């Protein structure tokens, strides 16, 4: 005679295997989820590392380019400054040769040299 709380051995074994199979399936699913997460995180890490490498390489290239441009610009500025000073001395010599009085900021001939004004 069976009580309402007793289960036959055959049914109990069947449900035990179903339970074990579901636990195993859940474990396989968990492993699959972990592998998928590992792949996604690996791809993200590779993208971030690639972006960092790109920024590093651009920085190194711009450093060399900027150092080259700096030296070239300084040489050009030095040459321009020398040329400007040379032209200024030439203009002053020519003005002195003509007998004109020239100020540094105003290159017009002074009408009243003793006052230092051009009016």
Residue frames as a rotation matrix with the C-alpha (Angstrom) as fourth column:
UNK 1
0.580 0.815 0.000 0.00
0.815 -0.580 0.000 0.00
0.000 0.000 -1.000 0.00
UNK 2
-0.431 -0.715 0.550 1.23
0.731 -0.634 -0.251 3.41
0.528 0.294 0.796 -0.89
UNK 3
0.068 0.395 -0.916 0.90
0.757 -0.619 -0.211 6.44
-0.650 -0.679 -0.341 1.28
UNK 4
0.912 0.310 0.268 0.34
0.409 -0.657 -0.633 9.80
-0.020 0.687 -0.726 -0.42
UNK 5
0.711 -0.691 -0.128 3.87
-0.607 -0.695 0.385 10.80
-0.355 -0.196 -0.914 0.62
UNK 6
-0.005 -0.748 0.664 5.68
0.015 0.663 0.748 7.78
-1.000 0.014 0.007 -0.72
UNK 7
0.429 0.011 -0.903 7.04
-0.866 -0.278 -0.415 7.66
-0.256 0.960 -0.110 -4.25
UNK 8
0.951 -0.105 0.292 7.88
0.157 0.975 -0.160 4.47
-0.267 0.198 0.943 -6.13
UNK 9
0.205 -0.978 -0.037 11.60
0.227 0.011 0.974 3.82
-0.952 -0.208 0.225 -6.61
UNK 10
-0.147 -0.226 0.963 11.40
0.967 0.174 0.188 3.89
-0.210 0.958 0.193 -10.39
UNK 11
0.683 0.459 0.569 9.82
0.574 -0.818 -0.029 7.38
0.452 0.347 -0.822 -10.42
UNK 12
0.861 -0.414 -0.296 12.27
0.017 -0.559 0.829 8.64
-0.509 -0.718 -0.474 -7.78
UNK 13
-0.070 -0.931 0.358 15.22
0.564 0.259 0.784 7.45
-0.823 0.257 0.507 -9.88
UNK 14
0.103 0.192 0.976 13.73
0.972 -0.226 -0.058 9.07
0.210 0.955 -0.210 -12.97
UNK 15
0.913 0.303 0.273 13.33
0.245 -0.943 0.228 12.45
0.326 -0.141 -0.935 -11.22
UNK 16
0.585 -0.786 -0.200 16.79
0.157 -0.133 0.979 12.14
-0.796 -0.603 0.046 -9.68
UNK 17
-0.251 -0.689 0.680 18.37
0.841 0.193 0.506 11.77
-0.480 0.699 0.531 -13.16
UNK 18
0.401 0.449 0.798 16.28
0.768 -0.640 -0.026 14.65
0.500 0.623 -0.602 -14.50
UNK 19
0.986 -0.044 -0.161 17.47
0.074 -0.748 0.660 16.82
-0.150 -0.662 -0.734 -11.59
UNK 20
0.197 -0.979 0.051 21.11
0.350 0.119 0.929 15.80
-0.916 -0.165 0.366 -12.12
UNK 21
-0.136 -0.187 0.973 20.78
0.989 0.027 0.143 16.46
-0.053 0.982 0.181 -15.85
UNK 22
0.746 0.451 0.489 19.34
0.485 -0.872 0.064 19.92
0.456 0.189 -0.870 -15.23
UNK 23
0.789 -0.546 -0.280 22.16
0.002 -0.453 0.891 20.73
-0.614 -0.704 -0.356 -12.78
UNK 24
-0.141 -0.868 0.475 24.72
0.644 0.285 0.710 19.56
-0.752 0.406 0.519 -15.34
UNK 25
0.139 0.257 0.957 22.99
0.941 -0.334 -0.047 21.55
0.307 0.907 -0.288 -18.06
UNK 26
0.978 0.209 0.003 23.00
0.193 -0.909 0.370 24.62
0.080 -0.361 -0.929 -15.83
UNK 27
0.398 -0.905 -0.147 26.72
0.152 -0.093 0.984 24.11
-0.904 -0.414 0.101 -15.21
UNK 28
-0.262 -0.453 0.852 27.38
0.908 0.183 0.377 23.79
-0.326 0.872 0.364 -18.95
UNK 29
0.555 0.535 0.637 25.29
0.702 -0.712 -0.013 26.92
0.447 0.455 -0.770 -19.53
UNK 30
0.906 -0.278 -0.319 27.28
0.054 -0.671 0.739 28.74
-0.420 -0.687 -0.593 -16.83
UNK 31
-0.048 -0.971 0.235 30.53
0.473 0.185 0.861 27.65
-0.880 0.152 0.450 -18.49
UNK 32
-0.068 0.100 0.993 29.23
0.989 -0.127 0.080 28.83
0.134 0.987 -0.090 -21.87
UNK 33
0.891 0.420 0.171 28.28
0.383 -0.899 0.215 32.18
0.244 -0.126 -0.962 -20.34
UNK 34
0.617 -0.729 -0.296 31.74
0.058 -0.333 0.941 32.53
-0.785 -0.598 -0.163 -18.79
UNK 35
-0.274 -0.705 0.654 33.45
0.768 0.249 0.590 31.70
-0.579 0.664 0.474 -22.09
UNK 36
0.286 0.458 0.842 31.24
0.868 -0.495 -0.025 34.22
0.406 0.738 -0.540 -23.91
UNK 37
0.985 0.043 -0.167 32.03
0.126 -0.845 0.521 36.88
-0.119 -0.534 -0.837 -21.30
UNK 38
0.219 -0.976 -0.007 35.74
0.324 0.066 0.944 36.07
-0.920 -0.209 0.330 -21.60
UNK 39
-0.228 -0.264 0.937 35.61
0.967 0.052 0.250 36.49
-0.115 0.963 0.243 -25.39
UNK 40
0.655 0.546 0.522 33.69
0.602 -0.795 0.077 39.78
0.457 0.263 -0.850 -25.16
UNK 41
0.897 -0.353 -0.267 36.06
-0.007 -0.614 0.789 41.17
-0.443 -0.706 -0.553 -22.53
UNK 42
-0.011 -0.932 0.363 39.06
0.607 0.282 0.743 39.98
-0.795 0.229 0.562 -24.53
UNK 43
0.025 0.100 0.995 37.80
0.954 -0.300 0.006 41.83
0.299 0.949 -0.103 -27.61
UNK 44
0.922 0.344 0.179 37.14
0.268 -0.899 0.347 44.97
0.280 -0.272 -0.921 -25.56
UNK 45
0.589 -0.779 -0.216 40.61
0.147 -0.159 0.976 44.78
-0.794 -0.607 0.020 -24.03
UNK 46
-0.183 -0.667 0.722 42.16
0.880 0.217 0.423 44.35
-0.439 0.713 0.547 -27.49
UNK 47
0.391 0.402 0.828 40.28
0.756 -0.653 -0.040 47.39
0.525 0.642 -0.559 -28.79
UNK 48
0.998 -0.029 -0.063 41.32
0.018 -0.767 0.641 49.55
-0.067 -0.641 -0.765 -25.83
UNK 49
0.282 -0.957 0.072 44.93
0.353 0.173 0.919 48.34
-0.892 -0.233 0.387 -26.10
UNK 50
-0.082 -0.258 0.963 44.92
0.996 0.009 0.087 49.10
-0.031 0.966 0.256 -29.84
UNK 51
0.747 0.402 0.529 43.58
0.425 -0.901 0.086 52.60
0.511 0.161 -0.844 -29.20
UNK 52
0.850 -0.492 -0.188 46.25
-0.024 -0.394 0.919 53.16
-0.526 -0.776 -0.347 -26.55
UNK 53
-0.015 -0.877 0.480 48.95
0.697 0.335 0.634 51.95
-0.717 0.343 0.606 -28.92
UNK 54
0.206 0.174 0.963 47.64
0.908 -0.401 -0.122 54.26
0.365 0.899 -0.241 -31.63
UNK 55
0.977 0.151 0.150 47.71
0.079 -0.912 0.403 57.25
0.197 -0.382 -0.903 -29.26
UNK 56
0.534 -0.844 -0.047 51.25
0.172 0.055 0.984 56.31
-0.828 -0.534 0.174 -28.18
UNK 57
-0.120 -0.604 0.788 52.49
0.917 0.237 0.321 56.06
-0.381 0.761 0.525 -31.79
UNK 58
0.518 0.358 0.777 50.85
0.651 -0.754 -0.087 59.35
0.555 0.551 -0.623 -32.76
UNK 59
0.973 -0.190 -0.129 52.47
-0.028 -0.657 0.754 61.00
-0.228 -0.730 -0.644 -29.73
UNK 60
0.195 -0.963 0.185 55.90
0.443 0.255 0.860 59.65
-0.875 -0.085 0.476 -30.65
UNK 61
-0.077 -0.178 0.981 55.53
0.995 -0.072 0.065 60.75
0.059 0.981 0.182 -34.28
UNK 62
0.754 0.405 0.517 54.29
0.402 -0.907 0.124 64.20
0.520 0.114 -0.847 -33.32
UNK 63
0.780 -0.543 -0.311 57.15
0.156 -0.313 0.937 64.57
-0.606 -0.779 -0.159 -30.84
UNK 64
-0.188 -0.882 0.433 59.71
0.739 0.163 0.653 64.02
-0.647 0.443 0.621 -33.58
UNK 65
0.053 0.291 0.955 57.82
0.905 -0.419 0.077 66.24
0.422 0.860 -0.285 -36.00
UNK 66
0.933 0.355 0.063 57.43
0.288 -0.839 0.461 69.02
0.217 -0.412 -0.885 -33.46
UNK 67
0.449 -0.843 -0.297 61.10
0.302 -0.170 0.938 68.92
-0.841 -0.510 0.178 -32.48
UNK 68
-0.357 -0.543 0.760 62.07
0.900 0.017 0.435 69.13
-0.249 0.840 0.483 -36.17
UNK 69
0.335 0.578 0.744 59.59
0.731 -0.658 0.181 71.99
0.594 0.483 -0.643 -36.74
UNK 70
0.904 -0.011 -0.427 60.84
0.330 -0.619 0.713 73.79
-0.272 -0.785 -0.556 -33.65
UNK 71
-0.031 -0.993 -0.117 64.45
0.508 -0.116 0.854 73.80
-0.861 -0.033 0.508 -34.79
UNK 72
-0.393 -0.072 0.917 63.45
0.910 -0.173 0.377 74.83
0.132 0.982 0.133 -38.32
UNK 73
0.626 0.711 0.318 61.18
0.629 -0.703 0.332 77.59
0.460 -0.008 -0.888 -37.02
UNK 74
0.696 -0.431 -0.574 63.84
0.342 -0.503 0.794 78.90
-0.631 -0.749 -0.203 -34.68
UNK 75
-0.389 -0.870 0.302 66.35
0.697 -0.065 0.714 79.02
-0.602 0.488 0.632 -37.53
UNK 76
-0.131 0.431 0.893 63.87
0.862 -0.396 0.317 80.87
0.490 0.811 -0.320 -39.75
UNK 77
0.861 0.488 -0.144 63.04
0.486 -0.705 0.516 83.32
0.150 -0.514 -0.844 -36.96
UNK 78
0.288 -0.845 -0.451 66.73
0.468 -0.287 0.836 83.95
-0.836 -0.451 0.313 -36.26
UNK 79
-0.548 -0.474 0.689 67.34
0.819 -0.136 0.558 84.61
-0.171 0.870 0.463 -39.94
UNK 80
0.249 0.744 0.620 64.34
0.756 -0.549 0.355 86.92
0.605 0.381 -0.699 -40.12
UNK 81
0.843 0.027 -0.537 65.46
0.445 -0.596 0.668 88.80
-0.302 -0.802 -0.515 -37.03
UNK 82
-0.157 -0.980 -0.124 68.96
0.573 -0.192 0.797 89.23
-0.805 0.054 0.591 -38.46
UNK 83
-0.453 0.050 0.890 67.54
0.860 -0.237 0.451 90.39
0.233 0.970 0.064 -41.79
UNK 84
0.641 0.751 0.156 65.27
0.654 -0.641 0.402 92.89
0.403 -0.156 -0.902 -40.04
UNK 85
0.604 -0.499 -0.622 68.15
0.378 -0.507 0.774 94.26
-0.702 -0.703 -0.118 -37.99
UNK 86
-0.455 -0.809 0.372 70.32
0.705 -0.073 0.705 94.47
-0.543 0.584 0.604 -41.11
UNK 87
-0.106 0.510 0.854 67.59
0.851 -0.397 0.343 96.32
0.514 0.763 -0.392 -43.05
UNK 88
0.845 0.424 -0.325 67.15
0.534 -0.666 0.521 98.69
0.004 -0.614 -0.790 -40.11
UNK 89
0.161 -0.867 -0.472 70.82
0.407 -0.377 0.832 99.55
-0.899 -0.326 0.293 -40.01
UNK 90
-0.569 -0.333 0.752 70.86
0.815 -0.104 0.571 100.01
-0.112 0.937 0.330 -43.79
UNK 91
0.343 0.785 0.515 67.85
0.771 -0.549 0.323 102.33
0.536 0.287 -0.794 -43.61
UNK 92
0.807 -0.094 -0.583 69.44
0.405 -0.632 0.661 104.31
-0.431 -0.770 -0.471 -40.78
UNK 93
-0.254 -0.967 -0.024 72.72
0.558 -0.167 0.813 104.61
-0.790 0.193 0.582 -42.71
UNK 94
-0.412 0.161 0.897 70.92
0.867 -0.233 0.440 105.78
0.280 0.959 -0.044 -45.85
UNK 95
0.693 0.714 0.100 68.87
0.627 -0.665 0.407 108.27
0.357 -0.219 -0.908 -43.86
UNK 96
0.541 -0.579 -0.610 72.00
0.384 -0.476 0.792 109.54
-0.749 -0.662 -0.035 -42.11
UNK 97
-0.481 -0.741 0.468 73.74
0.752 -0.075 0.655 109.82
-0.450 0.667 0.594 -45.46
UNK 98
-0.097 0.537 0.838 70.90
0.777 -0.486 0.401 112.06
0.622 0.690 -0.370 -46.71
UNK 99
-0.878 -0.313 0.362 71.08
0.031 -0.792 -0.610 114.13
0.478 -0.524 0.705 -43.56
UNK 100
0.108 0.982 0.157 67.66
-0.348 -0.111 0.931 113.09
0.931 -0.156 0.329 -42.21
UNK 101
-0.761 -0.220 0.611 66.91
-0.646 0.163 -0.746 112.52
0.065 -0.962 -0.266 -38.59
UNK 102
-0.087 0.701 -0.708 65.01
-0.354 0.642 0.680 109.27
0.931 0.310 0.192 -38.04
UNK 103
-0.099 0.124 0.987 63.43
-0.981 0.152 -0.118 107.91
-0.165 -0.981 0.106 -34.87
UNK 104
-0.921 -0.296 0.253 63.19
-0.282 0.955 0.091 104.18
-0.268 0.013 -0.963 -34.22
UNK 105
-0.390 0.851 0.352 59.39
0.481 0.514 -0.710 103.98
-0.785 -0.108 -0.610 -34.33
UNK 106
0.719 0.661 -0.216 58.60
0.213 -0.506 -0.836 106.74
-0.662 0.555 -0.505 -36.79
UNK 107
-0.117 -0.813 0.570 60.56
0.849 0.216 0.482 106.82
-0.515 0.541 0.665 -40.04
UNK 108
0.685 0.391 0.615 59.29
0.669 -0.672 -0.317 110.26
0.289 0.629 -0.722 -41.11
UNK 109
-0.369 -0.846 0.386 61.61
0.639 -0.532 -0.556 113.24
0.675 0.041 0.736 -41.28
UNK 110
0.030 0.328 -0.944 61.41
0.943 -0.321 -0.082 115.47
-0.330 -0.889 -0.319 -38.22
UNK 111
0.442 0.188 0.877 60.33
0.577 -0.808 -0.118 119.05
0.687 0.558 -0.465 -38.91
UNK 112
0.594 -0.274 0.756 61.47
-0.632 -0.740 0.229 120.31
0.497 -0.614 -0.613 -35.54
UNK 113
0.185 -0.572 -0.799 64.47
0.181 0.819 -0.545 118.18
0.966 -0.044 0.255 -34.63
UNK 114
-0.754 -0.529 0.388 65.10
-0.250 -0.315 -0.915 120.03
0.607 -0.788 0.105 -31.37
UNK 115
-0.150 0.769 0.622 61.58
-0.988 -0.091 -0.126 119.13
-0.041 -0.633 0.773 -30.12
UNK 116
-0.918 -0.270 0.290 61.66
-0.263 0.963 0.064 115.53
-0.296 -0.017 -0.955 -31.37
UNK 117
-0.030 0.961 0.274 58.18
0.088 0.276 -0.957 115.72
-0.996 -0.004 -0.093 -32.95
UNK 118
-0.676 -0.190 0.712 57.08
0.670 0.246 0.701 115.25
-0.308 0.951 -0.039 -36.55
UNK 119
0.383 0.920 0.089 54.36
0.888 -0.340 -0.309 117.94
-0.254 0.197 -0.947 -36.55
